[in-house]
Amino acid sequence: MEPPVVVVPKRVQEEEVDDGKKKVMVFFGTQTGTAEGFGKALVEEM
């Protein structure tokens, strides 16, 4: 009698799904704080 053959399925690499989202960094420079507020508002809108 032959020993049973162990079959190990190949691990299929998961494809990246494009969900339409992009990573964005918002940089700002400010002396009065106005640009910081605008940058934060922009991030919230995105």
mmCIF entry with sequence, helices, sheets and N, C-alpha, C, O atoms, coordinates in Angstrom:
data_MODEL
# 
_entry.id   MODEL 
# 
_entity.id                         1 
_entity.type                       polymer 
_entity.pdbx_number_of_molecules   1 
# 
_entity_poly.entity_id                      1 
_entity_poly.type                           'polypeptide(L)' 
_entity_poly.nstd_linkage                   no 
_entity_poly.nstd_monomer                   no 
_entity_poly.pdbx_seq_one_letter_code       MEPPVVVVPKRVQEEEVDDGKKKVMVFFGTQTGTAEGFGKALVEEM 
_entity_poly.pdbx_seq_one_letter_code_can   MEPPVVVVPKRVQEEEVDDGKKKVMVFFGTQTGTAEGFGKALVEEM 
_entity_poly.pdbx_strand_id                 A 
# 
loop_
_entity_poly_seq.entity_id 
_entity_poly_seq.num 
_entity_poly_seq.mon_id 
_entity_poly_seq.hetero 
1 1  MET n 
1 2  GLU n 
1 3  PRO n 
1 4  PRO n 
1 5  VAL n 
1 6  VAL n 
1 7  VAL n 
1 8  VAL n 
1 9  PRO n 
1 10 LYS n 
1 11 ARG n 
1 12 VAL n 
1 13 GLN n 
1 14 GLU n 
1 15 GLU n 
1 16 GLU n 
1 17 VAL n 
1 18 ASP n 
1 19 ASP n 
1 20 GLY n 
1 21 LYS n 
1 22 LYS n 
1 23 LYS n 
1 24 VAL n 
1 25 MET n 
1 26 VAL n 
1 27 PHE n 
1 28 PHE n 
1 29 GLY n 
1 30 THR n 
1 31 GLN n 
1 32 THR n 
1 33 GLY n 
1 34 THR n 
1 35 ALA n 
1 36 GLU n 
1 37 GLY n 
1 38 PHE n 
1 39 GLY n 
1 40 LYS n 
1 41 ALA n 
1 42 LEU n 
1 43 VAL n 
1 44 GLU n 
1 45 GLU n 
1 46 MET n 
# 
_struct_asym.id          A 
_struct_asym.entity_id   1 
# 
_struct_conf.conf_type_id            HELX_P 
_struct_conf.id                      HELX_P1 
_struct_conf.pdbx_PDB_helix_id       AA1 
_struct_conf.beg_label_comp_id       THR 
_struct_conf.beg_label_asym_id       A 
_struct_conf.beg_label_seq_id        34 
_struct_conf.pdbx_beg_PDB_ins_code   ? 
_struct_conf.end_label_comp_id       GLU 
_struct_conf.end_label_asym_id       A 
_struct_conf.end_label_seq_id        45 
_struct_conf.pdbx_end_PDB_ins_code   ? 
_struct_conf.beg_auth_comp_id        THR 
_struct_conf.beg_auth_asym_id        A 
_struct_conf.beg_auth_seq_id         34 
_struct_conf.end_auth_comp_id        GLU 
_struct_conf.end_auth_asym_id        A 
_struct_conf.end_auth_seq_id         45 
_struct_conf.pdbx_PDB_helix_class    1 
_struct_conf.details                 ? 
_struct_conf.pdbx_PDB_helix_length   12 
# 
_struct_conf_type.id          HELX_P 
_struct_conf_type.criteria    ? 
_struct_conf_type.reference   ? 
# 
loop_
_atom_site.group_PDB 
_atom_site.id 
_atom_site.type_symbol 
_atom_site.label_atom_id 
_atom_site.label_alt_id 
_atom_site.label_comp_id 
_atom_site.label_asym_id 
_atom_site.label_entity_id 
_atom_site.label_seq_id 
_atom_site.pdbx_PDB_ins_code 
_atom_site.Cartn_x 
_atom_site.Cartn_y 
_atom_site.Cartn_z 
_atom_site.occupancy 
_atom_site.B_iso_or_equiv 
_atom_site.pdbx_formal_charge 
_atom_site.auth_seq_id 
_atom_site.auth_comp_id 
_atom_site.auth_asym_id 
_atom_site.auth_atom_id 
_atom_site.pdbx_PDB_model_num 
ATOM 1   N N  . MET A 1 1  ? 0.824   -1.169 0.000  1.00 0.00 ? 1  MET A N  1 
ATOM 2   C CA . MET A 1 1  ? 0.000   0.000  0.000  1.00 0.00 ? 1  MET A CA 1 
ATOM 3   C C  . MET A 1 1  ? 0.878   1.244  0.000  1.00 0.00 ? 1  MET A C  1 
ATOM 4   O O  . MET A 1 1  ? 1.843   1.323  0.760  1.00 0.00 ? 1  MET A O  1 
ATOM 5   N N  . GLU A 1 2  ? 0.547   2.224  -0.854 1.00 0.00 ? 2  GLU A N  1 
ATOM 6   C CA . GLU A 1 2  ? 1.326   3.456  -0.934 1.00 0.00 ? 2  GLU A CA 1 
ATOM 7   C C  . GLU A 1 2  ? 0.826   4.457  0.102  1.00 0.00 ? 2  GLU A C  1 
ATOM 8   O O  . GLU A 1 2  ? -0.369  4.508  0.392  1.00 0.00 ? 2  GLU A O  1 
ATOM 9   N N  . PRO A 1 3  ? 1.744   5.259  0.664  1.00 0.00 ? 3  PRO A N  1 
ATOM 10  C CA . PRO A 1 3  ? 1.291   6.285  1.620  1.00 0.00 ? 3  PRO A CA 1 
ATOM 11  C C  . PRO A 1 3  ? 0.502   7.360  0.860  1.00 0.00 ? 3  PRO A C  1 
ATOM 12  O O  . PRO A 1 3  ? 0.753   7.603  -0.320 1.00 0.00 ? 3  PRO A O  1 
ATOM 13  N N  . PRO A 1 4  ? -0.447  7.995  1.541  1.00 0.00 ? 4  PRO A N  1 
ATOM 14  C CA . PRO A 1 4  ? -1.237  9.030  0.860  1.00 0.00 ? 4  PRO A CA 1 
ATOM 15  C C  . PRO A 1 4  ? -0.364  10.229 0.472  1.00 0.00 ? 4  PRO A C  1 
ATOM 16  O O  . PRO A 1 4  ? 0.583   10.594 1.169  1.00 0.00 ? 4  PRO A O  1 
ATOM 17  N N  . VAL A 1 5  ? -0.715  10.810 -0.645 1.00 0.00 ? 5  VAL A N  1 
ATOM 18  C CA . VAL A 1 5  ? 0.013   11.976 -1.136 1.00 0.00 ? 5  VAL A CA 1 
ATOM 19  C C  . VAL A 1 5  ? -0.635  13.217 -0.531 1.00 0.00 ? 5  VAL A C  1 
ATOM 20  O O  . VAL A 1 5  ? -1.851  13.394 -0.599 1.00 0.00 ? 5  VAL A O  1 
ATOM 21  N N  . VAL A 1 6  ? 0.192   14.069 0.060  1.00 0.00 ? 6  VAL A N  1 
ATOM 22  C CA . VAL A 1 6  ? -0.305  15.295 0.659  1.00 0.00 ? 6  VAL A CA 1 
ATOM 23  C C  . VAL A 1 6  ? -0.300  16.376 -0.417 1.00 0.00 ? 6  VAL A C  1 
ATOM 24  O O  . VAL A 1 6  ? 0.742   16.677 -1.000 1.00 0.00 ? 6  VAL A O  1 
ATOM 25  N N  . VAL A 1 7  ? -1.457  16.952 -0.674 1.00 0.00 ? 7  VAL A N  1 
ATOM 26  C CA . VAL A 1 7  ? -1.567  18.004 -1.668 1.00 0.00 ? 7  VAL A CA 1 
ATOM 27  C C  . VAL A 1 7  ? -1.732  19.330 -0.936 1.00 0.00 ? 7  VAL A C  1 
ATOM 28  O O  . VAL A 1 7  ? -2.685  19.526 -0.182 1.00 0.00 ? 7  VAL A O  1 
ATOM 29  N N  . VAL A 1 8  ? -0.782  20.240 -1.174 1.00 0.00 ? 8  VAL A N  1 
ATOM 30  C CA . VAL A 1 8  ? -0.834  21.558 -0.550 1.00 0.00 ? 8  VAL A CA 1 
ATOM 31  C C  . VAL A 1 8  ? -1.174  22.557 -1.652 1.00 0.00 ? 8  VAL A C  1 
ATOM 32  O O  . VAL A 1 8  ? -0.414  22.709 -2.608 1.00 0.00 ? 8  VAL A O  1 
ATOM 33  N N  . PRO A 1 9  ? -2.311  23.236 -1.521 1.00 0.00 ? 9  PRO A N  1 
ATOM 34  C CA . PRO A 1 9  ? -2.661  24.199 -2.578 1.00 0.00 ? 9  PRO A CA 1 
ATOM 35  C C  . PRO A 1 9  ? -1.682  25.359 -2.601 1.00 0.00 ? 9  PRO A C  1 
ATOM 36  O O  . PRO A 1 9  ? -1.191  25.800 -1.562 1.00 0.00 ? 9  PRO A O  1 
ATOM 37  N N  . LYS A 1 10 ? -1.406  25.846 -3.810 1.00 0.00 ? 10 LYS A N  1 
ATOM 38  C CA . LYS A 1 10 ? -0.528  27.006 -3.939 1.00 0.00 ? 10 LYS A CA 1 
ATOM 39  C C  . LYS A 1 10 ? -1.245  28.227 -3.407 1.00 0.00 ? 10 LYS A C  1 
ATOM 40  O O  . LYS A 1 10 ? -2.449  28.402 -3.597 1.00 0.00 ? 10 LYS A O  1 
ATOM 41  N N  . ARG A 1 11 ? -0.486  29.058 -2.743 1.00 0.00 ? 11 ARG A N  1 
ATOM 42  C CA . ARG A 1 11 ? -1.069  30.285 -2.220 1.00 0.00 ? 11 ARG A CA 1 
ATOM 43  C C  . ARG A 1 11 ? -1.127  31.299 -3.356 1.00 0.00 ? 11 ARG A C  1 
ATOM 44  O O  . ARG A 1 11 ? -0.103  31.662 -3.935 1.00 0.00 ? 11 ARG A O  1 
ATOM 45  N N  . VAL A 1 12 ? -2.303  31.736 -3.656 1.00 0.00 ? 12 VAL A N  1 
ATOM 46  C CA . VAL A 1 12 ? -2.487  32.686 -4.733 1.00 0.00 ? 12 VAL A CA 1 
ATOM 47  C C  . VAL A 1 12 ? -2.237  34.086 -4.199 1.00 0.00 ? 12 VAL A C  1 
ATOM 48  O O  . VAL A 1 12 ? -2.794  34.489 -3.178 1.00 0.00 ? 12 VAL A O  1 
ATOM 49  N N  . GLN A 1 13 ? -1.383  34.823 -4.913 1.00 0.00 ? 13 GLN A N  1 
ATOM 50  C CA . GLN A 1 13 ? -1.078  36.180 -4.479 1.00 0.00 ? 13 GLN A CA 1 
ATOM 51  C C  . GLN A 1 13 ? -2.295  37.058 -4.727 1.00 0.00 ? 13 GLN A C  1 
ATOM 52  O O  . GLN A 1 13 ? -2.857  37.084 -5.822 1.00 0.00 ? 13 GLN A O  1 
ATOM 53  N N  . GLU A 1 14 ? -2.684  37.775 -3.680 1.00 0.00 ? 14 GLU A N  1 
ATOM 54  C CA . GLU A 1 14 ? -3.857  38.630 -3.796 1.00 0.00 ? 14 GLU A CA 1 
ATOM 55  C C  . GLU A 1 14 ? -3.551  39.814 -4.692 1.00 0.00 ? 14 GLU A C  1 
ATOM 56  O O  . GLU A 1 14 ? -2.509  40.457 -4.559 1.00 0.00 ? 14 GLU A O  1 
ATOM 57  N N  . GLU A 1 15 ? -4.467  40.096 -5.605 1.00 0.00 ? 15 GLU A N  1 
ATOM 58  C CA . GLU A 1 15 ? -4.294  41.247 -6.477 1.00 0.00 ? 15 GLU A CA 1 
ATOM 59  C C  . GLU A 1 15 ? -4.757  42.488 -5.744 1.00 0.00 ? 15 GLU A C  1 
ATOM 60  O O  . GLU A 1 15 ? -5.745  42.466 -5.011 1.00 0.00 ? 15 GLU A O  1 
ATOM 61  N N  . GLU A 1 16 ? -4.024  43.575 -5.956 1.00 0.00 ? 16 GLU A N  1 
ATOM 62  C CA . GLU A 1 16 ? -4.430  44.832 -5.345 1.00 0.00 ? 16 GLU A CA 1 
ATOM 63  C C  . GLU A 1 16 ? -5.637  45.357 -6.092 1.00 0.00 ? 16 GLU A C  1 
ATOM 64  O O  . GLU A 1 16 ? -5.643  45.416 -7.321 1.00 0.00 ? 16 GLU A O  1 
ATOM 65  N N  . VAL A 1 17 ? -6.648  45.735 -5.353 1.00 0.00 ? 17 VAL A N  1 
ATOM 66  C CA . VAL A 1 17 ? -7.853  46.269 -5.959 1.00 0.00 ? 17 VAL A CA 1 
ATOM 67  C C  . VAL A 1 17 ? -7.776  47.784 -5.901 1.00 0.00 ? 17 VAL A C  1 
ATOM 68  O O  . VAL A 1 17 ? -7.558  48.369 -4.840 1.00 0.00 ? 17 VAL A O  1 
ATOM 69  N N  . ASP A 1 18 ? -7.958  48.412 -7.054 1.00 0.00 ? 18 ASP A N  1 
ATOM 70  C CA . ASP A 1 18 ? -7.936  49.868 -7.098 1.00 0.00 ? 18 ASP A CA 1 
ATOM 71  C C  . ASP A 1 18 ? -9.281  50.371 -6.606 1.00 0.00 ? 18 ASP A C  1 
ATOM 72  O O  . ASP A 1 18 ? -10.289 50.258 -7.304 1.00 0.00 ? 18 ASP A O  1 
ATOM 73  N N  . ASP A 1 19 ? -9.293  50.928 -5.399 1.00 0.00 ? 19 ASP A N  1 
ATOM 74  C CA . ASP A 1 19 ? -10.540 51.431 -4.834 1.00 0.00 ? 19 ASP A CA 1 
ATOM 75  C C  . ASP A 1 19 ? -10.765 52.894 -5.200 1.00 0.00 ? 19 ASP A C  1 
ATOM 76  O O  . ASP A 1 19 ? -11.716 53.519 -4.730 1.00 0.00 ? 19 ASP A O  1 
ATOM 77  N N  . GLY A 1 20 ? -9.882  53.437 -6.044 1.00 0.00 ? 20 GLY A N  1 
ATOM 78  C CA . GLY A 1 20 ? -10.042 54.816 -6.485 1.00 0.00 ? 20 GLY A CA 1 
ATOM 79  C C  . GLY A 1 20 ? -9.501  55.835 -5.510 1.00 0.00 ? 20 GLY A C  1 
ATOM 80  O O  . GLY A 1 20 ? -9.596  57.037 -5.755 1.00 0.00 ? 20 GLY A O  1 
ATOM 81  N N  . LYS A 1 21 ? -8.937  55.378 -4.410 1.00 0.00 ? 21 LYS A N  1 
ATOM 82  C CA . LYS A 1 21 ? -8.419  56.303 -3.403 1.00 0.00 ? 21 LYS A CA 1 
ATOM 83  C C  . LYS A 1 21 ? -6.922  56.496 -3.614 1.00 0.00 ? 21 LYS A C  1 
ATOM 84  O O  . LYS A 1 21 ? -6.209  55.561 -3.977 1.00 0.00 ? 21 LYS A O  1 
ATOM 85  N N  . LYS A 1 22 ? -6.466  57.693 -3.388 1.00 0.00 ? 22 LYS A N  1 
ATOM 86  C CA . LYS A 1 22 ? -5.052  58.020 -3.498 1.00 0.00 ? 22 LYS A CA 1 
ATOM 87  C C  . LYS A 1 22 ? -4.584  58.619 -2.182 1.00 0.00 ? 22 LYS A C  1 
ATOM 88  O O  . LYS A 1 22 ? -5.341  59.308 -1.499 1.00 0.00 ? 22 LYS A O  1 
ATOM 89  N N  . LYS A 1 23 ? -3.332  58.351 -1.833 1.00 0.00 ? 23 LYS A N  1 
ATOM 90  C CA . LYS A 1 23 ? -2.758  58.960 -0.640 1.00 0.00 ? 23 LYS A CA 1 
ATOM 91  C C  . LYS A 1 23 ? -2.232  60.335 -1.032 1.00 0.00 ? 23 LYS A C  1 
ATOM 92  O O  . LYS A 1 23 ? -1.562  60.489 -2.053 1.00 0.00 ? 23 LYS A O  1 
ATOM 93  N N  . VAL A 1 24 ? -2.538  61.311 -0.222 1.00 0.00 ? 24 VAL A N  1 
ATOM 94  C CA . VAL A 1 24 ? -2.121  62.682 -0.490 1.00 0.00 ? 24 VAL A CA 1 
ATOM 95  C C  . VAL A 1 24 ? -1.530  63.259 0.793  1.00 0.00 ? 24 VAL A C  1 
ATOM 96  O O  . VAL A 1 24 ? -2.075  63.074 1.881  1.00 0.00 ? 24 VAL A O  1 
ATOM 97  N N  . MET A 1 25 ? -0.403  63.965 0.648  1.00 0.00 ? 25 MET A N  1 
ATOM 98  C CA . MET A 1 25 ? 0.187   64.675 1.775  1.00 0.00 ? 25 MET A CA 1 
ATOM 99  C C  . MET A 1 25 ? -0.033  66.156 1.540  1.00 0.00 ? 25 MET A C  1 
ATOM 100 O O  . MET A 1 25 ? 0.161   66.650 0.429  1.00 0.00 ? 25 MET A O  1 
ATOM 101 N N  . VAL A 1 26 ? -0.434  66.858 2.570  1.00 0.00 ? 26 VAL A N  1 
ATOM 102 C CA . VAL A 1 26 ? -0.642  68.301 2.466  1.00 0.00 ? 26 VAL A CA 1 
ATOM 103 C C  . VAL A 1 26 ? 0.448   68.986 3.274  1.00 0.00 ? 26 VAL A C  1 
ATOM 104 O O  . VAL A 1 26 ? 0.563   68.792 4.484  1.00 0.00 ? 26 VAL A O  1 
ATOM 105 N N  . PHE A 1 27 ? 1.245   69.788 2.583  1.00 0.00 ? 27 PHE A N  1 
ATOM 106 C CA . PHE A 1 27 ? 2.308   70.548 3.228  1.00 0.00 ? 27 PHE A CA 1 
ATOM 107 C C  . PHE A 1 27 ? 1.886   72.011 3.276  1.00 0.00 ? 27 PHE A C  1 
ATOM 108 O O  . PHE A 1 27 ? 1.213   72.504 2.371  1.00 0.00 ? 27 PHE A O  1 
ATOM 109 N N  . PHE A 1 28 ? 2.280   72.682 4.317  1.00 0.00 ? 28 PHE A N  1 
ATOM 110 C CA . PHE A 1 28 ? 1.953   74.104 4.408  1.00 0.00 ? 28 PHE A CA 1 
ATOM 111 C C  . PHE A 1 28 ? 3.072   74.819 5.155  1.00 0.00 ? 28 PHE A C  1 
ATOM 112 O O  . PHE A 1 28 ? 3.782   74.233 5.972  1.00 0.00 ? 28 PHE A O  1 
ATOM 113 N N  . GLY A 1 29 ? 3.198   76.074 4.853  1.00 0.00 ? 29 GLY A N  1 
ATOM 114 C CA . GLY A 1 29 ? 4.136   76.929 5.569  1.00 0.00 ? 29 GLY A CA 1 
ATOM 115 C C  . GLY A 1 29 ? 3.356   78.155 6.029  1.00 0.00 ? 29 GLY A C  1 
ATOM 116 O O  . GLY A 1 29 ? 2.568   78.714 5.266  1.00 0.00 ? 29 GLY A O  1 
ATOM 117 N N  . THR A 1 30 ? 3.570   78.567 7.252  1.00 0.00 ? 30 THR A N  1 
ATOM 118 C CA . THR A 1 30 ? 2.760   79.656 7.781  1.00 0.00 ? 30 THR A CA 1 
ATOM 119 C C  . THR A 1 30 ? 3.523   80.449 8.827  1.00 0.00 ? 30 THR A C  1 
ATOM 120 O O  . THR A 1 30 ? 4.385   79.918 9.527  1.00 0.00 ? 30 THR A O  1 
ATOM 121 N N  . GLN A 1 31 ? 3.200   81.700 8.917  1.00 0.00 ? 31 GLN A N  1 
ATOM 122 C CA . GLN A 1 31 ? 3.716   82.528 10.006 1.00 0.00 ? 31 GLN A CA 1 
ATOM 123 C C  . GLN A 1 31 ? 2.568   82.941 10.920 1.00 0.00 ? 31 GLN A C  1 
ATOM 124 O O  . GLN A 1 31 ? 2.761   83.183 12.111 1.00 0.00 ? 31 GLN A O  1 
ATOM 125 N N  . THR A 1 32 ? 1.374   83.019 10.345 1.00 0.00 ? 32 THR A N  1 
ATOM 126 C CA . THR A 1 32 ? 0.235   83.494 11.125 1.00 0.00 ? 32 THR A CA 1 
ATOM 127 C C  . THR A 1 32 ? -0.745  82.395 11.497 1.00 0.00 ? 32 THR A C  1 
ATOM 128 O O  . THR A 1 32 ? -1.637  82.616 12.317 1.00 0.00 ? 32 THR A O  1 
ATOM 129 N N  . GLY A 1 33 ? -0.592  81.196 10.899 1.00 0.00 ? 33 GLY A N  1 
ATOM 130 C CA . GLY A 1 33 ? -1.508  80.108 11.208 1.00 0.00 ? 33 GLY A CA 1 
ATOM 131 C C  . GLY A 1 33 ? -2.610  79.936 10.177 1.00 0.00 ? 33 GLY A C  1 
ATOM 132 O O  . GLY A 1 33 ? -3.360  78.962 10.228 1.00 0.00 ? 33 GLY A O  1 
ATOM 133 N N  . THR A 1 34 ? -2.716  80.882 9.233  1.00 0.00 ? 34 THR A N  1 
ATOM 134 C CA . THR A 1 34 ? -3.774  80.805 8.228  1.00 0.00 ? 34 THR A CA 1 
ATOM 135 C C  . THR A 1 34 ? -3.599  79.581 7.329  1.00 0.00 ? 34 THR A C  1 
ATOM 136 O O  . THR A 1 34 ? -4.566  78.876 7.043  1.00 0.00 ? 34 THR A O  1 
ATOM 137 N N  . ALA A 1 35 ? -2.371  79.332 6.885  1.00 0.00 ? 35 ALA A N  1 
ATOM 138 C CA . ALA A 1 35 ? -2.119  78.199 5.997  1.00 0.00 ? 35 ALA A CA 1 
ATOM 139 C C  . ALA A 1 35 ? -2.372  76.871 6.705  1.00 0.00 ? 35 ALA A C  1 
ATOM 140 O O  . ALA A 1 35 ? -2.839  75.914 6.087  1.00 0.00 ? 35 ALA A O  1 
ATOM 141 N N  . GLU A 1 36 ? -2.071  76.813 7.979  1.00 0.00 ? 36 GLU A N  1 
ATOM 142 C CA . GLU A 1 36 ? -2.320  75.590 8.746  1.00 0.00 ? 36 GLU A CA 1 
ATOM 143 C C  . GLU A 1 36 ? -3.814  75.296 8.785  1.00 0.00 ? 36 GLU A C  1 
ATOM 144 O O  . GLU A 1 36 ? -4.229  74.156 8.578  1.00 0.00 ? 36 GLU A O  1 
ATOM 145 N N  . GLY A 1 37 ? -4.610  76.300 9.045  1.00 0.00 ? 37 GLY A N  1 
ATOM 146 C CA . GLY A 1 37 ? -6.064  76.118 9.074  1.00 0.00 ? 37 GLY A CA 1 
ATOM 147 C C  . GLY A 1 37 ? -6.593  75.697 7.713  1.00 0.00 ? 37 GLY A C  1 
ATOM 148 O O  . GLY A 1 37 ? -7.458  74.827 7.617  1.00 0.00 ? 37 GLY A O  1 
ATOM 149 N N  . PHE A 1 38 ? -6.066  76.323 6.653  1.00 0.00 ? 38 PHE A N  1 
ATOM 150 C CA . PHE A 1 38 ? -6.486  75.961 5.306  1.00 0.00 ? 38 PHE A CA 1 
ATOM 151 C C  . PHE A 1 38 ? -6.094  74.519 4.989  1.00 0.00 ? 38 PHE A C  1 
ATOM 152 O O  . PHE A 1 38 ? -6.883  73.775 4.407  1.00 0.00 ? 38 PHE A O  1 
ATOM 153 N N  . GLY A 1 39 ? -4.876  74.123 5.370  1.00 0.00 ? 39 GLY A N  1 
ATOM 154 C CA . GLY A 1 39 ? -4.424  72.755 5.132  1.00 0.00 ? 39 GLY A CA 1 
ATOM 155 C C  . GLY A 1 39 ? -5.279  71.736 5.848  1.00 0.00 ? 39 GLY A C  1 
ATOM 156 O O  . GLY A 1 39 ? -5.610  70.696 5.279  1.00 0.00 ? 39 GLY A O  1 
ATOM 157 N N  . LYS A 1 40 ? -5.644  72.013 7.085  1.00 0.00 ? 40 LYS A N  1 
ATOM 158 C CA . LYS A 1 40 ? -6.492  71.087 7.838  1.00 0.00 ? 40 LYS A CA 1 
ATOM 159 C C  . LYS A 1 40 ? -7.882  71.002 7.228  1.00 0.00 ? 40 LYS A C  1 
ATOM 160 O O  . LYS A 1 40 ? -8.464  69.919 7.164  1.00 0.00 ? 40 LYS A O  1 
ATOM 161 N N  . ALA A 1 41 ? -8.420  72.131 6.777  1.00 0.00 ? 41 ALA A N  1 
ATOM 162 C CA . ALA A 1 41 ? -9.727  72.116 6.132  1.00 0.00 ? 41 ALA A CA 1 
ATOM 163 C C  . ALA A 1 41 ? -9.685  71.334 4.822  1.00 0.00 ? 41 ALA A C  1 
ATOM 164 O O  . ALA A 1 41 ? -10.633 70.625 4.484  1.00 0.00 ? 41 ALA A O  1 
ATOM 165 N N  . LEU A 1 42 ? -8.580  71.467 4.086  1.00 0.00 ? 42 LEU A N  1 
ATOM 166 C CA . LEU A 1 42 ? -8.416  70.738 2.835  1.00 0.00 ? 42 LEU A CA 1 
ATOM 167 C C  . LEU A 1 42 ? -8.375  69.231 3.084  1.00 0.00 ? 42 LEU A C  1 
ATOM 168 O O  . LEU A 1 42 ? -8.990  68.459 2.349  1.00 0.00 ? 42 LEU A O  1 
ATOM 169 N N  . VAL A 1 43 ? -7.660  68.825 4.105  1.00 0.00 ? 43 VAL A N  1 
ATOM 170 C CA . VAL A 1 43 ? -7.572  67.391 4.457  1.00 0.00 ? 43 VAL A CA 1 
ATOM 171 C C  . VAL A 1 43 ? -8.958  66.846 4.818  1.00 0.00 ? 43 VAL A C  1 
ATOM 172 O O  . VAL A 1 43 ? -9.315  65.742 4.406  1.00 0.00 ? 43 VAL A O  1 
ATOM 173 N N  . GLU A 1 44 ? -9.722  67.600 5.570  1.00 0.00 ? 44 GLU A N  1 
ATOM 174 C CA . GLU A 1 44 ? -11.065 67.150 5.951  1.00 0.00 ? 44 GLU A CA 1 
ATOM 175 C C  . GLU A 1 44 ? -11.974 66.997 4.730  1.00 0.00 ? 44 GLU A C  1 
ATOM 176 O O  . GLU A 1 44 ? -12.790 66.079 4.661  1.00 0.00 ? 44 GLU A O  1 
ATOM 177 N N  . GLU A 1 45 ? -11.819 67.912 3.769  1.00 0.00 ? 45 GLU A N  1 
ATOM 178 C CA . GLU A 1 45 ? -12.636 67.842 2.554  1.00 0.00 ? 45 GLU A CA 1 
ATOM 179 C C  . GLU A 1 45 ? -12.300 66.620 1.716  1.00 0.00 ? 45 GLU A C  1 
ATOM 180 O O  . GLU A 1 45 ? -13.175 66.032 1.081  1.00 0.00 ? 45 GLU A O  1 
ATOM 181 N N  . MET A 1 46 ? -11.019 66.240 1.717  1.00 0.00 ? 46 MET A N  1 
ATOM 182 C CA . MET A 1 46 ? -10.585 65.096 0.930  1.00 0.00 ? 46 MET A CA 1 
ATOM 183 C C  . MET A 1 46 ? -11.100 63.829 1.545  1.00 0.00 ? 46 MET A C  1 
ATOM 184 O O  . MET A 1 46 ? -10.841 62.742 1.027  1.00 0.00 ? 46 MET A O  1 
# 
